[in-house]
Amino acid sequence: MATLKKYDIEGKEIGEVSIDDKNLKKVKNPQMIKDYLVALRNNARQWSANTKGRKEVNRTGAKPHRQKGLGRARQGSFAAPQYKGGGIVFGPKPKFDQKVKVNKKERKAAIRSLMVEKISQNSACVLKFLDDKVDKTKKVAKFFETLKLIDKRVLVLGKLESFKNLKRCMRNIPKKSLVDIAALNGYDLALSSNLIIIDSAFDDINSILTKSEKK
């Protein structure tokens, strides 16, 4: 039976929370996790980069100079790429329908595996938290300092509709992010070095682990 330490907002350890060992089995397919993360980053791209080619730039139709008699290479148009303001050779164009489909079972398995990794490395803990008792960024920053996480990239998981004050207080603390448990993705987990689970969302974490195990 694995355990996670439980803290209050003052940074004091107040107990432990247990997780069944059968929910902490890693997915034995690192390539699947990599493919999932690459797909997430590709799907986040706008694919809107656009350059004009030789036929699209608005330049005069006159030749730069006469063709013979000057001892220079012949030139046909100021729209040629070697001239300033000319067209771009093989430049990027907008791409459409570039979204990479991610299988639901693979997504759940990847998220579960990344979460299990954080728990197995003792990089996760539980926070007992009441939103109405926190109204200062200083107090939240003190919590991270007490846990020696002030310089680390930390992901806090909770239900955002219940933690409006916490979201506001964390806004100006660098490398810290508060993510709704319903919108969790593998990239957030992979990017963070530590995971903090708000106690009210712990059942959802257990549900993610258990459901992923059944798939």
MDTraj code that builds the backbone (N, CA, C; nanometers):
import mdtraj as md
import numpy as np

residues = "MET ALA THR LEU LYS LYS TYR ASP ILE GLU GLY LYS GLU ILE GLY GLU VAL SER ILE ASP ASP LYS ASN LEU LYS LYS VAL LYS ASN PRO GLN MET ILE LYS ASP TYR LEU VAL ALA LEU ARG ASN ASN ALA ARG GLN TRP SER ALA ASN THR LYS GLY ARG LYS GLU VAL ASN ARG THR GLY ALA LYS PRO HIS ARG GLN LYS GLY LEU GLY ARG ALA ARG GLN GLY SER PHE ALA ALA PRO GLN TYR LYS GLY GLY GLY ILE VAL PHE GLY PRO LYS PRO LYS PHE ASP GLN LYS VAL LYS VAL ASN LYS LYS GLU ARG LYS ALA ALA ILE ARG SER LEU MET VAL GLU LYS ILE SER GLN ASN SER ALA CYS VAL LEU LYS PHE LEU ASP ASP LYS VAL ASP LYS THR LYS LYS VAL ALA LYS PHE PHE GLU THR LEU LYS LEU ILE ASP LYS ARG VAL LEU VAL LEU GLY LYS LEU GLU SER PHE LYS ASN LEU LYS ARG CYS MET ARG ASN ILE PRO LYS LYS SER LEU VAL ASP ILE ALA ALA LEU ASN GLY TYR ASP LEU ALA LEU SER SER ASN LEU ILE ILE ILE ASP SER ALA PHE ASP ASP ILE ASN SER ILE LEU THR LYS SER GLU LYS LYS".split()
xyz = np.array([
    [0.0850, -0.1196, 0.0000],
    [0.0000, 0.0000, 0.0000],
    [0.0884, 0.1243, 0.0000],
    [0.0794, 0.2015, -0.1067],
    [0.1578, 0.3253, -0.1173],
    [0.0886, 0.4370, -0.0396],
    [0.1669, 0.5304, 0.0088],
    [0.1116, 0.6423, 0.0855],
    [0.1633, 0.7750, 0.0324],
    [0.0789, 0.8756, 0.0424],
    [0.1162, 1.0125, 0.0084],
    [0.1047, 1.0976, 0.1337],
    [0.2019, 1.1838, 0.1558],
    [0.1969, 1.2734, 0.2704],
    [0.0902, 1.3800, 0.2483],
    [0.0254, 1.4176, 0.3568],
    [-0.0808, 1.5176, 0.3504],
    [-0.0401, 1.6403, 0.4317],
    [-0.0553, 1.7584, 0.3709],
    [-0.0146, 1.8839, 0.4347],
    [-0.1324, 1.9797, 0.4426],
    [-0.1198, 2.0754, 0.5344],
    [-0.2145, 2.1872, 0.5341],
    [-0.1497, 2.3055, 0.4633],
    [-0.2210, 2.4158, 0.4517],
    [-0.1710, 2.5306, 0.3761],
    [-0.0528, 2.5972, 0.4455],
    [-0.0285, 2.5648, 0.5710],
    [0.0883, 2.6169, 0.6422],
    [0.2144, 2.5358, 0.6117],
    [0.1976, 2.4237, 0.5428],
    [0.3119, 2.3386, 0.5111],
    [0.3405, 2.2347, 0.6174],
    [0.2502, 2.2173, 0.7141],
    [0.2689, 2.1193, 0.8203],
    [0.2110, 1.9848, 0.7781],
    [0.2855, 1.8786, 0.8049],
    [0.2366, 1.7439, 0.7724],
    [0.1297, 1.7043, 0.8727],
    [0.0126, 1.6654, 0.8244],
    [-0.0996, 1.6345, 0.9128],
    [-0.1477, 1.4905, 0.8985],
    [-0.0796, 1.4112, 0.8158],
    [-0.1214, 1.2725, 0.8011],
    [-0.0755, 1.2131, 0.6694],
    [-0.1349, 1.1008, 0.6340],
    [-0.1019, 1.0316, 0.5101],
    [-0.2289, 0.9831, 0.4427],
    [-0.2197, 0.9649, 0.3122],
    [-0.3298, 0.9101, 0.2332],
    [-0.2767, 0.7888, 0.1583],
    [-0.3519, 0.6817, 0.1601],
    [-0.3050, 0.5562, 0.0997],
    [-0.3632, 0.5353, -0.0391],
    [-0.2861, 0.4665, -0.1231],
    [-0.3280, 0.4285, -0.2584],
    [-0.3006, 0.2797, -0.2752],
    [-0.3994, 0.2093, -0.3290],
    [-0.3835, 0.0651, -0.3498],
    [-0.2717, 0.0381, -0.4489],
    [-0.1860, -0.0589, -0.4163],
    [-0.0714, -0.0902, -0.5016],
    [-0.1126, -0.1377, -0.6403],
    [-0.2283, -0.1977, -0.6521],
    [-0.2708, -0.2483, -0.7833],
    [-0.3000, -0.1344, -0.8815],
    [-0.3160, -0.0130, -0.8274],
    [-0.3385, 0.1033, -0.9134],
    [-0.2090, 0.1755, -0.9501],
    [-0.0958, 0.1190, -0.9092],
    [0.0315, 0.1865, -0.9319],
    [0.1233, 0.1068, -1.0251],
    [0.0632, 0.0296, -1.1144],
    [0.1415, -0.0442, -1.2131],
    [0.1655, 0.0439, -1.3349],
    [0.2913, 0.0571, -1.3755],
    [0.3262, 0.1425, -1.4877],
    [0.2916, 0.0765, -1.6208],
    [0.2626, 0.1589, -1.7188],
    [0.2404, 0.1098, -1.8543],
    [0.3747, 0.0747, -1.9163],
    [0.3873, -0.0465, -1.9657],
    [0.5153, -0.0920, -2.0209],
    [0.5250, -0.0591, -2.1696],
    [0.5009, 0.0656, -2.2024],
    [0.5080, 0.1075, -2.3423],
    [0.5485, 0.2547, -2.3491],
    [0.6760, 0.2857, -2.3267],
    [0.7197, 0.4263, -2.3280],
    [0.6995, 0.4938, -2.4634],
    [0.7026, 0.4163, -2.5724],
    [0.6819, 0.4751, -2.7048],
    [0.5407, 0.5317, -2.7180],
    [0.4420, 0.4644, -2.6578],
    [0.3049, 0.5129, -2.6612],
    [0.2942, 0.6477, -2.5904],
    [0.3641, 0.6599, -2.4758],
    [0.3609, 0.7864, -2.4017],
    [0.4253, 0.8974, -2.4837],
    [0.5376, 0.8659, -2.5479],
    [0.6042, 0.9658, -2.6317],
    [0.5140, 1.0091, -2.7466],
    [0.4509, 0.9131, -2.8149],
    [0.3621, 0.9461, -2.9269],
    [0.2468, 1.0340, -2.8806],
    [0.1954, 1.0068, -2.7609],
    [0.0858, 1.0868, -2.7064],
    [0.1297, 1.2309, -2.6808],
    [0.2478, 1.2487, -2.6210],
    [0.2974, 1.3835, -2.5918],
    [0.3284, 1.4598, -2.7205],
    [0.3873, 1.3918, -2.8194],
    [0.4162, 1.4564, -2.9479],
    [0.2862, 1.4987, -3.0157],
    [0.1833, 1.4138, -3.0081],
    [0.0538, 1.4477, -3.0682],
    [-0.0077, 1.5695, -3.0003],
    [0.0050, 1.5791, -2.8677],
    [-0.0480, 1.6950, -2.7951],
    [0.0180, 1.8240, -2.8427],
    [0.1510, 1.8220, -2.8581],
    [0.2220, 1.9421, -2.8999],
    [0.1893, 1.9782, -3.0447],
    [0.1763, 1.8779, -3.1301],
    [0.1396, 1.9056, -3.2697],
    [-0.0006, 1.9640, -3.2789],
    [-0.0922, 1.9131, -3.1977],
    [-0.2304, 1.9623, -3.2008],
    [-0.2427, 2.1025, -3.1423],
    [-0.1427, 2.1446, -3.0658],
    [-0.1449, 2.2797, -3.0092],
    [-0.0960, 2.3847, -3.1088],
    [-0.0362, 2.3400, -3.2187],
    [0.0159, 2.4349, -3.3180],
    [-0.0972, 2.4976, -3.3984],
    [-0.0764, 2.6208, -3.4427],
    [-0.1775, 2.6895, -3.5224],
    [-0.1686, 2.6554, -3.6701],
    [-0.0517, 2.6157, -3.7145],
    [-0.0295, 2.5848, -3.8565],
    [-0.0718, 2.7004, -3.9458],
    [-0.0492, 2.8236, -3.9021],
    [-0.0954, 2.9409, -3.9772],
    [0.0180, 3.0200, -4.0410],
    [0.1425, 2.9721, -4.0296],
    [0.2536, 3.0442, -4.0909],
    [0.2320, 3.0544, -4.2412],
    [0.2535, 3.1730, -4.2979],
    [0.2246, 3.1935, -4.4397],
    [0.3262, 3.2893, -4.5012],
    [0.3852, 3.2504, -4.6112],
    [0.4769, 3.3361, -4.6855],
    [0.4308, 3.3456, -4.8302],
    [0.4744, 3.4518, -4.8977],
    [0.4365, 3.4713, -5.0367],
    [0.5476, 3.4241, -5.1295],
    [0.5059, 3.3562, -5.2323],
    [0.6003, 3.3116, -5.3338],
    [0.6231, 3.4194, -5.4391],
    [0.7011, 3.3857, -5.5403],
    [0.7375, 3.4823, -5.6451],
    [0.6150, 3.5376, -5.7183],
    [0.5146, 3.4556, -5.7366],
    [0.3958, 3.4982, -5.8110],
    [0.3007, 3.5817, -5.7262],
    [0.3204, 3.5828, -5.5946],
    [0.2244, 3.6481, -5.5051],
    [0.2689, 3.7849, -5.4559],
    [0.3977, 3.8153, -5.4608],
    [0.4440, 3.9452, -5.4117],
    [0.4053, 4.0554, -5.5096],
    [0.3811, 4.1726, -5.4550],
    [0.3393, 4.2860, -5.5375],
    [0.4610, 4.3707, -5.5749],
    [0.5234, 4.3384, -5.6885],
    [0.6393, 4.4119, -5.7373],
    [0.6151, 4.4560, -5.8815],
    [0.6946, 4.5518, -5.9268],
    [0.6818, 4.5999, -6.0643],
    [0.7143, 4.4877, -6.1637],
    [0.6566, 4.4960, -6.2787],
    [0.6825, 4.3970, -6.3824],
    [0.8047, 4.4305, -6.4675],
    [0.8670, 4.5459, -6.4423],
    [0.9840, 4.5860, -6.5220],
    [1.1060, 4.5019, -6.4849],
    [1.1935, 4.4839, -6.5839],
    [1.3183, 4.4119, -6.5568],
    [1.4103, 4.4998, -6.4719],
    [1.4890, 4.4394, -6.3830],
    [1.5806, 4.5184, -6.2990],
    [1.6806, 4.5995, -6.3815],
    [1.7287, 4.5447, -6.4905],
    [1.8197, 4.6151, -6.5815],
    [1.8139, 4.5451, -6.7162],
    [1.8693, 4.6124, -6.8171],
    [1.8623, 4.5526, -6.9494],
    [1.9429, 4.4230, -6.9545],
    [1.9045, 4.3382, -7.0463],
    [1.9583, 4.2024, -7.0459],
    [2.1029, 4.1956, -7.0929],
    [2.1402, 4.2786, -7.1884],
    [2.2755, 4.2692, -7.2454],
    [2.3499, 4.4021, -7.2337],
    [2.4814, 4.3947, -7.2433],
    [2.5627, 4.5143, -7.2501],
    [2.6208, 4.5631, -7.1192],
    [2.5816, 4.5033, -7.0087],
    [2.6301, 4.5495, -6.8781],
    [2.7291, 4.4519, -6.8142],
    [2.7445, 4.3350, -6.8718],
    [2.8348, 4.2358, -6.8142],
    [2.7797, 4.1720, -6.6874],
    [2.6528, 4.1836, -6.6649],
    [2.5907, 4.1285, -6.5450],
    [2.4997, 4.0117, -6.5814],
    [2.4671, 3.9306, -6.4815],
    [2.3758, 3.8190, -6.5056],
    [2.2375, 3.8750, -6.5385],
    [2.1710, 3.8116, -6.6304],
    [2.0370, 3.8587, -6.6685],
    [1.9369, 3.8354, -6.5541],
    [1.8505, 3.9317, -6.5369],
    [1.7475, 3.9252, -6.4330],
    [1.6138, 3.9576, -6.4959],
    [1.5114, 3.8807, -6.4538],
    [1.3817, 3.9003, -6.5179],
    [1.2811, 3.9766, -6.4349],
    [1.2965, 3.9793, -6.3031],
    [1.1921, 4.0406, -6.2205],
    [1.2454, 4.0753, -6.0816],
    [1.1920, 4.1865, -6.0278],
    [1.2241, 4.2232, -5.8897],
    [1.1569, 4.1290, -5.7889],
    [1.0640, 4.0443, -5.8379],
    [0.9966, 3.9492, -5.7495],
    [1.0806, 3.8248, -5.7257],
    [1.1952, 3.8161, -5.7917],
    [1.2834, 3.7009, -5.7726],
    [1.3333, 3.6972, -5.6276],
    [1.3575, 3.5797, -5.5724],
    [1.3919, 3.5680, -5.4299],
    [1.5237, 3.6337, -5.3901],
    [1.6135, 3.6585, -5.4837],
    [1.7413, 3.7200, -5.4464],
    [1.7301, 3.8699, -5.4218],
    [1.6143, 3.9301, -5.4555],
    [1.5943, 4.0727, -5.4329],
    [1.5194, 4.0965, -5.3015],
    [1.5494, 4.2070, -5.2368],
    [1.4778, 4.2453, -5.1160],
    [1.3303, 4.2666, -5.1502],
    [1.2440, 4.2052, -5.0732],
    [1.1015, 4.2147, -5.0999],
    [1.0525, 4.1135, -5.2003],
    [1.1422, 4.0272, -5.2473],
    [1.1030, 3.9254, -5.3429],
    [1.0328, 3.8083, -5.2757],
    [0.9932, 3.7126, -5.3574],
    [0.9225, 3.5962, -5.3057],
    [1.0137, 3.5052, -5.2242],
    [0.9516, 3.4229, -5.1394],
    [1.0239, 3.3283, -5.0552],
    [1.0244, 3.1916, -5.1234],
    [1.1402, 3.1297, -5.1277],
    [1.1522, 2.9983, -5.1897],
    [1.1170, 2.8895, -5.0883],
    [1.0209, 2.8042, -5.1234],
    [0.9794, 2.6926, -5.0386],
    [0.9441, 2.7383, -4.8964],
    [0.8822, 2.8557, -4.8851],
    [0.8423, 2.9056, -4.7536],
    [0.7206, 2.8332, -4.7006],
    [0.6920, 2.8477, -4.5708],
    [0.5768, 2.7779, -4.5117],
    [0.4445, 2.8329, -4.5616],
    [0.3469, 2.7454, -4.5725],
    [0.2112, 2.7795, -4.6104],
    [0.1156, 2.7264, -4.5045],
    [-0.0031, 2.7879, -4.4903],
    [-0.0984, 2.7369, -4.3911],
    [-0.1328, 2.5913, -4.4188],
    [-0.1380, 2.5120, -4.3129],
    [-0.1724, 2.3706, -4.3264],
    [-0.3022, 2.3453, -4.2515],
    [-0.3863, 2.2650, -4.3092],
    [-0.5146, 2.2352, -4.2498],
    [-0.5280, 2.0839, -4.2307],
    [-0.6187, 2.0442, -4.1429],
    [-0.6420, 1.9027, -4.1144],
    [-0.5132, 1.8331, -4.0705],
    [-0.4353, 1.9029, -3.9870],
    [-0.3100, 1.8461, -3.9373],
    [-0.3249, 1.7838, -3.7991],
    [-0.4464, 1.7795, -3.7473],
    [-0.4669, 1.7279, -3.6121],
    [-0.4376, 1.5783, -3.6071],
    [-0.3642, 1.5394, -3.5040],
    [-0.3301, 1.3986, -3.4844],
    [-0.4316, 1.3375, -3.3883],
    [-0.4953, 1.2317, -3.4305],
    [-0.5954, 1.1672, -3.3460],
    [-0.5272, 1.0876, -3.2358],
    [-0.5775, 1.1032, -3.1140],
    [-0.5229, 1.0303, -2.9992],
    [-0.6298, 0.9333, -2.9495],
    [-0.5962, 0.8066, -2.9470],
    [-0.6881, 0.7048, -2.8987],
    [-0.7212, 0.7280, -2.7510],
    [-0.8478, 0.7169, -2.7133],
    [-0.8900, 0.7452, -2.5764],
    [-0.8218, 0.6538, -2.4751],
    [-0.8119, 0.5259, -2.5086],
    [-0.7489, 0.4321, -2.4156],
    [-0.6005, 0.4638, -2.3994],
    [-0.5365, 0.5031, -2.5092],
    [-0.3949, 0.5388, -2.5011],
    [-0.3758, 0.6662, -2.4190],
    [-0.4661, 0.7628, -2.4374],
    [-0.4570, 0.8872, -2.3602],
    [-0.4698, 0.8586, -2.2106],
    [-0.5692, 0.7789, -2.1727],
    [-0.5890, 0.7456, -2.0310],
    [-0.4701, 0.6679, -1.9754],
    [-0.4180, 0.5747, -2.0564],
    [-0.3042, 0.4949, -2.0101],
    [-0.1797, 0.5811, -1.9923],
    [-0.1594, 0.6769, -2.0826],
    [-0.0423, 0.7652, -2.0735],
    [-0.0529, 0.8560, -1.9513],
    [-0.1700, 0.9153, -1.9287],
    [-0.1906, 1.0016, -1.8118],
    [-0.1699, 0.9219, -1.6839],
    [-0.2255, 0.8018, -1.6805],
    [-0.2115, 0.7172, -1.5624],
    [-0.0646, 0.6832, -1.5366],
    [0.0077, 0.6476, -1.6409],
    [0.1480, 0.6101, -1.6253],
    [0.2322, 0.7270, -1.5746],
    [0.2072, 0.8470, -1.6280],
    [0.2824, 0.9645, -1.5845],
    [0.2495, 1.0003, -1.4393],
    [0.1237, 0.9789, -1.4013],
    [0.0841, 1.0069, -1.2631],
    [0.1460, 0.9051, -1.1676],
    [0.1462, 0.7782, -1.2083],
    [0.2076, 0.6730, -1.1273],
    [0.3569, 0.7001, -1.1083],
    [0.4206, 0.7520, -1.2129],
    [0.5630, 0.7835, -1.2044],
    [0.5898, 0.8894, -1.0984],
    [0.5057, 0.9941, -1.0945],
    [0.5216, 1.0986, -0.9932],
    [0.5042, 1.0408, -0.8523],
    [0.4029, 0.9543, -0.8358],
    [0.3771, 0.8964, -0.7041],
    [0.4911, 0.8038, -0.6628],
    [0.5403, 0.7236, -0.7567],
    [0.6471, 0.6283, -0.7268],
    [0.7776, 0.6984, -0.6911],
    [0.7995, 0.8181, -0.7452],
    [0.9215, 0.8936, -0.7183],
    [0.9094, 0.9839, -0.5964],
    [0.7997, 0.9692, -0.5211],
    [0.7746, 1.0531, -0.4033],
    [0.7713, 1.2014, -0.4401],
    [0.7205, 1.2302, -0.5596],
    [0.7098, 1.3682, -0.6065],
    [0.5660, 1.4177, -0.6034],
    [0.4820, 1.3487, -0.5255],
    [0.3408, 1.3867, -0.5154],
    [0.3004, 1.3925, -0.3685],
    [0.2066, 1.4815, -0.3384],
    [0.1534, 1.4915, -0.2028],
    [0.0105, 1.5433, -0.2102],
    [-0.0567, 1.5434, -0.0953],
    [-0.1965, 1.5879, -0.0869],
    [-0.2027, 1.7129, -0.0009],
    [-0.2864, 1.8075, -0.0432],
    [-0.3031, 1.9333, 0.0304],
    [-0.4453, 1.9441, 0.0830],
    [-0.4579, 1.9588, 0.2157],
    [-0.5882, 1.9873, 0.2746],
    [-0.6109, 2.1377, 0.2643],
    [-0.7153, 2.1754, 0.1916],
    [-0.7267, 2.3162, 0.1538],
    [-0.8707, 2.3648, 0.1606],
    [-0.8881, 2.4830, 0.2158],
    [-1.0165, 2.5536, 0.2156],
    [-0.9956, 2.6876, 0.1476],
    [-1.0634, 2.7089, 0.0365],
    [-1.0369, 2.8258, -0.0482],
    [-1.0685, 2.9565, 0.0229],
    [-1.1698, 2.9573, 0.1085],
    [-1.2106, 3.0834, 0.1716],
    [-1.1105, 3.1309, 0.2773],
    [-1.0134, 3.0452, 0.3155],
    [-0.9143, 3.0843, 0.4154],
    [-0.7848, 3.1337, 0.3540],
    [-0.7786, 3.1366, 0.2214],
    [-0.6570, 3.1827, 0.1529],
    [-0.6939, 3.2989, 0.0623],
    [-0.6351, 3.4167, 0.0890],
    [-0.6649, 3.5329, 0.0066],
    [-0.5394, 3.6125, -0.0288],
    [-0.4209, 3.5582, 0.0068],
    [-0.2956, 3.6289, -0.0184],
    [-0.1973, 3.5393, -0.0934],
    [-0.1331, 3.5975, -0.1950],
    [-0.0291, 3.5250, -0.2686],
    [0.0861, 3.4889, -0.1759],
    [0.1149, 3.5767, -0.0809],
    [0.2254, 3.5551, 0.0128],
    [0.2074, 3.4254, 0.0916],
    [0.0848, 3.3965, 0.1292],
    [0.0574, 3.2766, 0.2076],
    [0.0792, 3.1503, 0.1245],
    [0.0376, 3.1541, -0.0006],
    [0.0562, 3.0388, -0.0890],
    [0.2042, 3.0194, -0.1209],
    [0.2754, 3.1309, -0.1428],
    [0.4189, 3.1220, -0.1701],
    [0.4933, 3.0641, -0.0500],
    [0.4482, 3.0996, 0.0695],
    [0.5104, 3.0462, 0.1915],
    [0.4931, 2.8952, 0.1992],
    [0.3796, 2.8470, 0.1530],
    [0.3544, 2.7021, 0.1521],
    [0.4559, 2.6309, 0.0627],
    [0.4788, 2.6859, -0.0566],
    [0.5757, 2.6245, -0.1478],
    [0.7183, 2.6335, -0.0917],
    [0.7482, 2.7420, -0.0240],
    [0.8810, 2.7563, 0.0357],
    [0.9024, 2.6528, 0.1462],
    [0.8004, 2.6299, 0.2267],
    [0.8107, 2.5329, 0.3358],
    [0.8362, 2.3929, 0.2827],
    [0.7728, 2.3587, 0.1706],
    [0.7910, 2.2268, 0.1103],
    [0.9119, 2.2216, 0.0167],
    [0.9882, 2.3328, 0.0108],
    [1.1074, 2.3430, -0.0742],
    [1.0737, 2.3205, -0.2218],
    [0.9632, 2.3803, -0.2632],
    [0.9181, 2.3678, -0.4023],
    [0.9121, 2.5022, -0.4727],
    [0.9634, 2.6068, -0.4098],
    [0.9477, 2.7409, -0.4652],
    [1.0197, 2.7574, -0.5986],
    [1.1292, 2.6834, -0.6189],
    [1.2052, 2.6957, -0.7440],
    [1.1741, 2.5839, -0.8424],
    [1.0812, 2.4959, -0.8066],
    [1.0496, 2.3830, -0.8933],
    [0.9186, 2.4078, -0.9681],
    [0.9036, 2.3358, -1.0781],
    [0.7800, 2.3459, -1.1552],
    [0.6773, 2.2507, -1.0930],
    [0.5693, 2.3082, -1.0413],
    [0.4713, 2.2315, -0.9645],
    [0.3348, 2.2385, -1.0317],
    [0.2692, 2.1235, -1.0377],
    [0.1329, 2.1150, -1.0904],
    [0.0386, 2.0868, -0.9738],
    [-0.0596, 2.1749, -0.9555],
    [-0.1600, 2.1578, -0.8512],
    [-0.2899, 2.1144, -0.9176],
    [-0.3458, 2.0024, -0.8725],
    [-0.4684, 1.9484, -0.9312],
    [-0.5854, 1.9699, -0.8368],
    [-0.6949, 2.0230, -0.8902],
    [-0.8147, 2.0445, -0.8104],
    [-0.9324, 2.0729, -0.9006],
    [-1.0424, 2.1136, -0.8401],
    [-1.1614, 2.1512, -0.9157],
    [-1.1708, 2.3030, -0.9143],
    [-1.1471, 2.3637, -1.0307],
    [-1.1277, 2.5079, -1.0360],
    [-1.2478, 2.5884, -0.9875],
    [-1.3682, 2.5346, -1.0043],
    [-1.4848, 2.6122, -0.9606],
    [-1.4863, 2.6308, -0.8097],
    [-1.4107, 2.5480, -0.7378],
    [-1.4058, 2.5567, -0.5914],
    [-1.2842, 2.6333, -0.5398],
    [-1.1934, 2.6735, -0.6304],
    [-1.0682, 2.7325, -0.5858],
    [-1.0344, 2.8611, -0.6623],
    [-1.1275, 2.9539, -0.6617],
    [-1.1058, 3.0797, -0.7314],
    [-0.9977, 3.1638, -0.6632],
    [-0.9967, 3.1654, -0.5305],
    [-0.8946, 3.2420, -0.4586],
    [-0.7561, 3.1843, -0.4821],
    [-0.7457, 3.0518, -0.4792],
    [-0.6159, 2.9875, -0.4996],
    [-0.5642, 3.0147, -0.6405],
    [-0.6515, 3.0110, -0.7374],
    [-0.6105, 3.0390, -0.8754],
    [-0.5552, 3.1804, -0.8863],
    [-0.6206, 3.2767, -0.8209],
    [-0.5747, 3.4153, -0.8240],
    [-0.4417, 3.4310, -0.7502],
    [-0.4269, 3.3616, -0.6369],
    [-0.3045, 3.3747, -0.5576],
    [-0.1842, 3.3112, -0.6265],
    [-0.2064, 3.2084, -0.7057],
    [-0.0961, 3.1397, -0.7736],
    [-0.0559, 3.2068, -0.9037],
    [-0.1326, 3.3053, -0.9449],
    [-0.1117, 3.3661, -1.0763],
    [0.0264, 3.4287, -1.0905],
    [0.0782, 3.4866, -0.9831],
    [0.2067, 3.5570, -0.9897],
    [0.3228, 3.4772, -0.9314],
    [0.3011, 3.3491, -0.9051],
    [0.4096, 3.2643, -0.8561],
    [0.4643, 3.1860, -0.9751],
    [0.5895, 3.2076, -1.0124],
    [0.6432, 3.1418, -1.1321],
    [0.6535, 2.9898, -1.1165],
    [0.6389, 2.9216, -1.2282],
    [0.6543, 2.7755, -1.2377],
    [0.5478, 2.6988, -1.1615],
    [0.4391, 2.7652, -1.1259],
    [0.3311, 2.6975, -1.0547],
    [0.2026, 2.7104, -1.1368],
    [0.1301, 2.6005, -1.1507],
    [0.0060, 2.6042, -1.2283],
    [-0.1022, 2.5240, -1.1576],
    [-0.2235, 2.5756, -1.1646],
    [-0.3407, 2.5081, -1.1082],
    [-0.4267, 2.4606, -1.2240],
    [-0.4491, 2.3299, -1.2312],
    [-0.5213, 2.2700, -1.3437],
    [-0.6443, 2.1972, -1.2915],
    [-0.7544, 2.2142, -1.3614],
    [-0.8765, 2.1426, -1.3280],
    [-0.8560, 1.9942, -1.3560],
    [-0.8967, 1.9103, -1.2626],
    [-0.8776, 1.7660, -1.2769],
    [-0.9459, 1.7129, -1.4020],
    [-1.0557, 1.7786, -1.4427],
    [-1.1284, 1.7328, -1.5617],
    [-1.0546, 1.7678, -1.6901],
    [-0.9626, 1.8653, -1.6842],
    [-0.8903, 1.9086, -1.8041],
    [-0.7449, 1.8632, -1.8024],
    [-0.7128, 1.7683, -1.7172],
    [-0.5746, 1.7219, -1.7045],
    [-0.5274, 1.6542, -1.8320],
    [-0.4056, 1.6863, -1.8745],
    [-0.3451, 1.6152, -1.9875],
    [-0.2019, 1.5748, -1.9524],
    [-0.1482, 1.4832, -2.0308],
    [-0.0174, 1.4270, -2.0019],
    [0.0955, 1.5274, -2.0106],
    [0.0807, 1.6294, -2.0943],
    [0.1886, 1.7274, -2.1087],
    [0.2079, 1.8061, -1.9789],
    [0.0977, 1.8424, -1.9120],
    [0.1080, 1.9123, -1.7835],
    [0.1830, 1.8274, -1.6816],
    [0.1536, 1.6973, -1.6813],
    [0.2206, 1.6073, -1.5869],
    [0.3681, 1.5908, -1.6206],
    [0.3977, 1.5737, -1.7496],
    [0.5371, 1.5516, -1.7901],
    [0.6210, 1.6763, -1.7669],
    [0.5612, 1.7942, -1.7813],
    [0.6349, 1.9191, -1.7665],
    [0.6686, 1.9499, -1.6213],
    [0.5848, 1.9062, -1.5296],
    [0.6042, 1.9394, -1.3881],
    [0.6970, 1.8388, -1.3207],
    [0.7685, 1.8871, -1.2215],
    [0.8566, 1.7992, -1.1448],
    [0.7878, 1.7471, -1.0196],
    [0.6865, 1.8200, -0.9707],
    [0.6135, 1.7776, -0.8511],
    [0.4639, 1.7933, -0.8724],
    [0.3885, 1.7090, -0.8043],
    [0.2434, 1.7076, -0.8165],
    [0.1807, 1.7259, -0.6792],
    [0.0876, 1.8223, -0.6697],
    [0.0128, 1.8446, -0.5460],
    [-0.1349, 1.8237, -0.5761],
    [-0.1970, 1.7344, -0.5008],
    [-0.3380, 1.7012, -0.5208],
    [-0.4189, 1.7610, -0.4065],
    [-0.5135, 1.8457, -0.4377],
    [-0.6020, 1.8998, -0.3344],
    [-0.6943, 1.7885, -0.2866],
    [-0.7126, 1.7797, -0.1564],
    [-0.7806, 1.6638, -0.0981],
    [-0.9188, 1.6370, -0.1575],
    [-0.9912, 1.7408, -0.1943],
    [-1.1248, 1.7214, -0.2507],
    [-1.1217, 1.6558, -0.3885],
    [-1.0045, 1.6566, -0.4525],
    [-0.9912, 1.5947, -0.5846],
    [-0.9232, 1.4591, -0.5779],
    [-0.8924, 1.4107, -0.4567],
    [-0.8193, 1.2850, -0.4452],
    [-0.9018, 1.1667, -0.4950],
    [-1.0320, 1.1694, -0.4717],
    [-1.1171, 1.0608, -0.5214],
    [-1.1155, 1.0552, -0.6741],
    [-1.1059, 1.1709, -0.7379],
    [-1.0985, 1.1735, -0.8844],
    [-0.9680, 1.1122, -0.9334],
    [-0.8594, 1.1361, -0.8591],
    [-0.7306, 1.0759, -0.8945],
    [-0.7396, 0.9244, -0.8841],
    [-0.7977, 0.8759, -0.7751],
    [-0.8158, 0.7320, -0.7588],
    [-0.9021, 0.6743, -0.8698],
    [-1.0019, 0.7507, -0.9095],
    [-1.0897, 0.7060, -1.0177],
    [-1.0146, 0.6950, -1.1493],
    [-0.9276, 0.7930, -1.1768],
    [-0.8461, 0.7886, -1.2999],
    [-0.7575, 0.6650, -1.2997],
    [-0.6927, 0.6391, -1.1886],
    [-0.6028, 0.5244, -1.1794],
    [-0.6787, 0.3928, -1.1952],
    [-0.7928, 0.3838, -1.1283],
    [-0.8701, 0.2593, -1.1320],
    [-0.9305, 0.2339, -1.2689],
    [-0.9907, 0.3368, -1.3279],
    [-1.0525, 0.3195, -1.4602],
    [-0.9496, 0.2842, -1.5643],
    [-0.8319, 0.3478, -1.5567],
    [-0.7268, 0.3195, -1.6540],
    [-0.6801, 0.1755, -1.6414],
    [-0.6807, 0.1245, -1.5209],
    [-0.6366, -0.0129, -1.4990],
    [-0.7318, -0.1117, -1.5643],
    [-0.8617, -0.0773, -1.5702],
    [-0.9614, -0.1696, -1.6260],
    [-0.9599, -0.1704, -1.7773],
    [-0.9097, -0.0613, -1.8376],
    [-0.9128, -0.0517, -1.9825],
    [-0.8216, -0.1542, -2.0462],
])
top = md.Topology()
chain = top.add_chain()
for i, resn in enumerate(residues, 1):
    res = top.add_residue(resn, chain, resSeq=i)
    for name in ("N", "CA", "C"):
        top.add_atom(name, md.element.get_by_symbol(name[0]), res)
traj = md.Trajectory(xyz[None], top)
